């Protein structure tokens, strides 16, 4: 039976679909160490820098949030690539 009367208060708002989407994400980080000229004098190198760099390493989010990545909630099935890069910068005399 069709009625215009809302006897059950069916128009009320609900928080059923509201989910805590706060997160902390380590998008990229680089750690390096530079050796000075005094250490490298014997091999004729002015400066030597070793480094490691990571992209999309990890994130923390609410356990109720079911997406793979909080920044790409609507894509869902596409994995976010994670990469680690090692490097060496050398400055010769």
Secondary structure, DSSP 4 states (H G I P E B T S, - for coil): ---S--TT-TT----TT-----EEEEEEEEEEEEE-TTTSGGGTEEEEEEEEEEEEEEEEE-TT---S-GGGTTT-SSPPP-EEEEEEEEEE-
